[in-house]
């Protein structure tokens, strides 16, 4: 019976992983790379596999709360997914990225030389990856050099840093984006005036380019004439001066046209935002913006308290909420039943929001920095960030689970300093939030319209 149960659990995990893989592959093809031609199938598969392993770990957290599958099966799949995730993040993805970089150079024609340089590049990467852990209190003398705890600790430092930066930025940018208070008032007349100015700039660029072509033709005709060498030299210098002046003017006008175009796009977005704010959905967003503002103030205050007093929460939010309801408010209820269901709901919301938020940011990052030549490398880099992000989510999410549901997670992750990562998250979150506030404040002060 135990063997049959283990086989059934493996079939279930394999089926859900196939579903995650299909979703990750479709997201890759239809969203991330919809405007790019992909020639390397391995890049597509690696991205989808990384997404699959990451979602599988979140799925196992849900199974821990629900008590689904055999205990031995959950432990086996936890170790399998975690080890494979570390292999992807530390070995396979970095080596494939170095191979793509060397391939793009098109200098190395010998496969053996390329393979050797790929291995050397990976050794350099692994050395840098290992040295990341030196400044942090993550070393344990009881652990071996290449133990699982050593690898997870270093992945956790990178992933938690990334999570904290994104969380700090999102916590500030969300109310800034949602609240009407921060919206610029843009009229249709202002947009039309700016569009007219841009059209005039484009006409000036066209006229300058026509003059440039005429001057270049004149220079060619005169250089082919029968004048003396001194006359040709003086005319050539004069024409070159005019050509250089026209070229500089064209470059300046093209830069101005780009700035005007961006300003027009920004003003149109602001107009759409103002129109949306008058609808029911816009009022909902404005209300949520105030809620998020209160959360941001609370989070900054609590992070500051935690950093100053070196404090880390000893209990998960669910257990603390149960104690408040039972001891302070006098409610009587089945604590175990409600802890399980509330844990399932809260962790489910955290998982969905984490996956959704990261995928949205991946799309933004990719379109911001990718090109037809660098797209394969960029997507592998994003896959590595995604894997480290999700492994760190599991590491931090452990604190949101009641003690009964975190036993296997603690056993799989090993003897690592969980408290350090929560303190590190608070530090980076606070820095990210404050820096984002300063940047948005300066941006608003230098914009055409100040705060309302």
Secondary structure as GFF3:
##gff-version 3
##sequence-region A 1 452
A	DSSP	alpha_helix	2	27	.	.	.	ID=ss1
A	DSSP	pi_helix	28	32	.	.	.	ID=ss2
A	DSSP	alpha_helix	41	66	.	.	.	ID=ss3
A	DSSP	alpha_helix	71	87	.	.	.	ID=ss4
A	DSSP	pi_helix	88	92	.	.	.	ID=ss5
A	DSSP	alpha_helix	93	105	.	.	.	ID=ss6
A	DSSP	alpha_helix	111	131	.	.	.	ID=ss7
A	DSSP	alpha_helix	148	178	.	.	.	ID=ss8
A	DSSP	three_ten_helix	180	182	.	.	.	ID=ss9
A	DSSP	alpha_helix	188	223	.	.	.	ID=ss10
A	DSSP	alpha_helix	229	277	.	.	.	ID=ss11
A	DSSP	alpha_helix	280	308	.	.	.	ID=ss12
A	DSSP	alpha_helix	317	323	.	.	.	ID=ss13
A	DSSP	pi_helix	324	328	.	.	.	ID=ss14
A	DSSP	alpha_helix	335	369	.	.	.	ID=ss15
A	DSSP	alpha_helix	375	397	.	.	.	ID=ss16
A	DSSP	three_ten_helix	398	400	.	.	.	ID=ss17
A	DSSP	three_ten_helix	403	405	.	.	.	ID=ss18
A	DSSP	alpha_helix	407	413	.	.	.	ID=ss19
A	DSSP	alpha_helix	418	446	.	.	.	ID=ss20
###
